[in-house]
């Protein structure tokens, strides 16, 4: 929980990872390119005092994660969104078994989402059924630009992907998180295009599609899709750190999201360990739309509470303490500014 000026915030970090990008786990040059790109994002968009050294960044481990999120970072609950990247890393980039074990050791604090790849065809479907049962999956994280043999990406509306989405419906996996954001070297930018979200959101209305990174740099495309599809949500991973380096740009991002899709479908994410949640939570609670951006309404405290945790809690059925809930109807843009 975070408290500021007498207001208490229930914090859900909706996008975290536990990874191993050490040289010993890199399968080829692409594994180094990937983590180097991550590190450039980290050091260029973080305040200087919270920048990690490179070696720690490549492998930080579960205990560091717990400290950064729950002891120092104000987080009440966090959700693993792993990227596997088997073509780049010997044992995978996301440490799935370690993350699952950490989740089981910390009930109530962590949720583990797994991943699937429709290019694994029937064998992958069977694995998804086993994973759903063993991991108690409520959500998955999809990486449409991941390489697999000669393939350098896939689309959500591909025939095999539709088979997997239908299986998710059967298994009760309702939250489909999809990386649709900036490219990461060496992955291809166009494989992260948001257009396929429009098709599957229309066809699978019982699923929630959480577009991670809100489609950046295709924010406008995302907003036009999401405003028409009520089961599409925006995850703020990658967008959040611009609150430090380019606050005007961040104001435009959050202003557009609030205008188009509203405060009920935006989710806070630190994208740990790209960034740590402590400074992001503090900065967002203090943030306000600059007065010169008159096309955007000021952000209310209630809207911030929804974005920082209550929206994700609703998607995942998390128990929010009574004193941290909002009264019905709170957060509308007509509400008086109280930040």
C-alpha positions in Angstrom: 0.0 0.0 0.0 1.1 3.5 -0.7 -0.2 6.5 1.3 0.2 10.2 0.3 -1.7 13.2 1.7 -4.1 11.0 3.6 -5.0 8.9 0.5 -4.3 5.2 0.5 -3.6 3.3 -2.8 -3.9 -0.4 -3.4 -1.0 -1.2 -5.8 -1.1 -4.0 -8.4 2.0 -4.2 -10.6 0.4 -5.9 -13.6 3.6 -6.7 -15.5 6.7 -8.1 -13.8 9.3 -10.7 -14.8 12.1 -12.9 -13.4 14.7 -13.4 -16.0 18.2 -14.9 -16.6 20.1 -13.1 -19.4 23.6 -14.0 -18.2 26.1 -14.8 -20.9 26.0 -18.5 -19.9 22.3 -18.6 -20.8 22.6 -16.8 -24.1 22.2 -19.2 -27.0 23.5 -16.7 -29.6 24.2 -13.0 -30.3 20.5 -12.3 -30.2 20.3 -13.1 -26.5 22.9 -10.4 -25.8 21.2 -7.9 -28.2 17.9 -8.4 -26.4 19.2 -7.8 -22.8 21.4 -4.9 -24.0 18.3 -3.3 -25.5 16.4 -3.8 -22.2 19.3 -2.3 -20.3 19.4 0.8 -22.6 15.7 1.4 -21.8 16.4 1.0 -18.1 19.3 3.4 -17.8 18.0 6.0 -20.3 14.5 6.3 -18.8 15.3 5.8 -15.0 16.4 8.4 -12.5 20.1 8.1 -12.1 19.9 7.1 -8.5 17.9 3.9 -9.3 19.9 2.6 -12.2 21.3 -0.9 -11.7 24.8 -2.2 -12.7 24.7 -4.3 -15.8 25.6 -7.6 -14.2 22.8 -7.3 -11.6 20.4 -6.4 -14.4 21.1 -9.6 -16.3 20.3 -11.8 -13.3 18.8 -10.4 -10.0 16.9 -13.4 -8.6 13.7 -13.9 -6.6 14.7 -12.4 -3.3 15.7 -9.1 -4.9 12.4 -9.1 -6.7 10.5 -9.6 -3.5 12.4 -6.7 -1.8 12.0 -4.3 -4.7 8.3 -4.9 -5.1 6.9 -5.6 -1.7 9.3 -4.1 0.8 10.4 -1.0 -1.0 8.0 -0.6 -3.9 4.6 -0.3 -2.2 3.2 -3.2 -4.3 0.3 -5.2 -2.8 0.1 -7.8 -5.6 2.1 -8.4 -8.8 1.5 -10.5 -11.9 4.2 -12.4 -13.8 4.2 -11.9 -17.6 7.0 -14.1 -18.9 8.8 -13.9 -22.2 10.3 -17.3 -23.1 12.5 -16.5 -26.1 13.8 -20.1 -26.5 15.6 -19.2 -29.8 17.8 -16.7 -27.9 18.3 -18.3 -24.5 19.4 -21.9 -23.5 16.9 -22.2 -20.7 14.6 -19.4 -21.8 14.7 -15.7 -20.9 11.8 -15.8 -18.4 12.6 -18.2 -15.5 9.2 -19.8 -15.5 9.7 -22.5 -13.0 11.5 -20.2 -10.5 8.7 -17.6 -11.0 6.0 -20.2 -10.4 7.8 -21.5 -7.3 8.1 -17.9 -6.0 4.4 -17.5 -6.6 3.5 -20.6 -4.6 5.8 -19.5 -1.8 4.1 -16.1 -1.6 0.4 -16.7 -1.8 -1.7 -13.6 -2.0 1.2 -11.5 -3.3 1.9 -13.0 -6.7 0.0 -14.3 -9.7 1.8 -16.4 -12.3 0.8 -16.1 -16.0 2.4 -18.4 -18.5 2.9 -18.2 -22.3 1.9 -20.1 -25.4 2.9 -20.0 -29.0 0.4 -21.2 -31.7 3.3 -22.3 -33.9 3.6 -25.3 -31.6 0.3 -26.5 -33.1 -1.4 -29.5 -31.5 1.5 -30.3 -29.1 1.4 -26.8 -27.8 -2.4 -27.1 -27.2 -1.8 -30.2 -25.1 0.9 -28.4 -23.2 -1.4 -25.5 -22.5 -4.0 -27.9 -21.0 -1.3 -29.3 -18.7 0.0 -25.9 -17.8 -3.4 -24.5 -17.0 -4.0 -27.4 -14.5 -0.6 -27.3 -12.9 -0.2 -23.5 -12.7 -3.8 -22.5 -12.0 -3.6 -20.1 -14.9 -5.9 -17.0 -15.0 -4.0 -15.3 -17.8 -1.3 -15.7 -20.4 1.4 -13.4 -21.9 1.8 -13.6 -25.6 4.8 -12.4 -27.6 3.8 -12.2 -31.3 7.2 -11.1 -32.5 9.1 -14.1 -30.9 11.2 -16.0 -33.3 10.6 -19.7 -33.9 12.9 -21.5 -36.4 12.4 -19.6 -39.7 9.4 -17.7 -38.4 9.9 -14.2 -37.1 6.4 -13.6 -35.7 2.7 -14.5 -35.8 -0.7 -12.9 -35.6 -3.5 -13.3 -33.0 -6.0 -14.0 -35.7 -4.0 -16.8 -37.3 -6.0 -20.1 -37.5 -3.8 -21.8 -34.9 -3.9 -18.8 -32.6 -7.7 -18.9 -32.7 -7.5 -22.6 -31.7 -5.5 -21.5 -28.6 -7.8 -18.6 -27.8 -10.8 -21.0 -27.9 -8.9 -23.4 -25.6 -8.3 -20.5 -23.2 -12.1 -20.0 -23.1 -12.6 -23.7 -22.3 -9.9 -23.6 -19.6 -11.2 -20.4 -18.0 -8.1 -18.4 -18.9 -9.8 -15.0 -19.4 -6.9 -12.5 -19.4 -4.9 -12.4 -22.6 -1.9 -10.1 -22.2 -0.2 -9.3 -25.5 3.1 -7.4 -26.1 2.1 -4.7 -28.5 4.8 -2.0 -28.0 8.2 -0.8 -29.0 10.4 -3.3 -30.8 13.3 -4.9 -28.9 16.5 -5.8 -30.8 16.6 -8.1 -32.8 12.8 -8.6 -33.0 10.8 -7.1 -35.9 8.7 -4.0 -35.3 5.8 -4.9 -37.6 5.3 -8.2 -35.7 4.0 -6.1 -32.7 1.4 -4.3 -34.8 -1.9 -3.8 -33.0 -4.3 -4.5 -35.9 -4.9 -8.2 -35.0 -6.2 -7.1 -31.6 -9.2 -5.6 -33.3 -10.2 -8.9 -35.0 -9.9 -11.2 -32.0 -11.4 -8.8 -29.5 -14.5 -8.7 -31.7 -14.6 -12.5 -32.1 -13.8 -13.5 -28.5 -15.9 -11.1 -26.3 -15.6 -13.3 -23.2 -11.8 -12.8 -23.2 -10.0 -9.7 -21.9 -7.2 -8.5 -24.1 -4.7 -6.4 -22.2 -2.5 -4.6 -24.7 0.9 -4.2 -23.0 2.7 -1.0 -23.7 -0.6 0.5 -25.0 0.6 -0.2 -28.6 3.4 2.4 -28.5 4.5 3.8 -30.8 1.0 3.1 -32.3 -0.9 4.7 -29.5 -3.5 6.3 -31.9 -4.2 3.0 -33.6 -4.6 1.3 -30.2 -7.0 4.0 -28.9 -9.2 3.8 -32.0 -9.5 0.0 -31.6 -9.9 0.0 -27.8 -12.7 2.6 -27.8 -14.8 0.3 -29.9 -13.9 -3.0 -28.1 -14.9 -2.9 -24.4 -12.8 -6.0 -23.7 -9.6 -4.3 -24.6 -7.4 -2.8 -21.9 -4.2 -0.8 -21.9 -1.1 -1.9 -19.9 1.2 1.0 -19.0 4.5 -0.9 -19.1 7.1 1.1 -21.0 4.8 4.2 -21.0 5.3 4.8 -17.2 9.0 5.8 -17.1 8.4 8.7 -19.5 6.8 10.4 -16.5 10.5 11.1 -15.6 12.3 11.8 -18.8 9.5 13.3 -20.9 6.6 14.3 -18.6 4.8 16.2 -21.4 4.8 13.1 -23.6 3.6 11.0 -20.7 0.8 13.5 -20.2 -0.3 13.0 -23.8 -0.2 9.2 -23.4 -2.3 9.1 -20.2 -4.5 12.0 -21.5 -5.3 10.1 -24.7 -6.0 6.9 -22.8 -8.4 8.6 -20.4 -10.2 10.4 -23.2 -10.6 7.3 -25.4 -11.0 4.3 -23.1 -11.5 5.8 -19.6 -10.1 5.1 -16.2 -11.5 1.6 -15.8 -9.4 0.0 -18.5 -5.9 1.2 -17.8 -3.4 -0.9 -15.7 -0.3 0.2 -13.9 2.9 -1.8 -14.7 6.5 -1.2 -13.8 7.7 -3.8 -16.2 10.1 -4.9 -13.5 13.0 -5.3 -13.8 13.1 -2.9 -16.7 12.1 -0.4 -14.0 11.4 -0.6 -10.3 7.9 0.3 -9.0 8.8 2.6 -6.1 9.7 5.7 -8.0 7.0 5.1 -10.6 4.2 4.9 -8.0 5.5 8.0 -6.2 5.8 9.9 -9.5 2.3 8.9 -10.7 0.6 9.8 -7.5 2.2 13.3 -7.7 1.6 13.7 -11.4 -0.9 16.1 -13.0 -1.7 17.0 -16.5 0.1 20.3 -17.3 -2.3 23.3 -17.5 -1.2 24.1 -21.0 -2.6 20.8 -22.3 -6.1 22.1 -22.1 -7.6 19.3 -24.3 -7.1 16.8 -21.4 -9.0 16.8 -18.2 -7.1 16.8 -14.9 -6.5 13.4 -13.3 -8.4 12.7 -10.1 -7.2 10.8 -7.1 -10.0 8.2 -7.7 -8.8 7.7 -11.3 -5.2 7.2 -10.1 -6.4 4.6 -7.6 -8.1 2.6 -10.3 -5.1 2.7 -12.6 -2.6 1.9 -9.9 -4.3 -1.2 -8.7 -8.1 -1.5 -8.6 -8.6 -2.2 -12.3 -6.1 -5.1 -12.3 -7.6 -6.4 -9.0 -11.0 -6.5 -10.7 -9.7 -8.5 -13.6 -8.0 -11.0 -11.4 -10.5 -11.2 -8.6 -8.1 -9.9 -6.0 -9.4 -9.2 -2.5 -9.0 -5.4 -1.9 -9.3 -4.3 1.8 -12.4 -2.4 2.5 -10.5 0.8 3.3 -8.8 0.8 0.0 -11.9 0.4 -2.2 -13.7 3.2 -3.9 -17.4 4.0 -3.6 -19.5 3.2 -6.6 -19.2 5.7 -9.4 -16.0 7.3 -8.1 -13.3 8.3 -10.6 -15.4 9.9 -13.3 -13.8 12.8 -15.2 -16.5 15.1 -13.8 -15.2 14.6 -10.3 -13.4 17.6 -8.7 -9.6 17.4 -8.8 -8.2 16.2 -5.5 -4.6 15.6 -6.2 
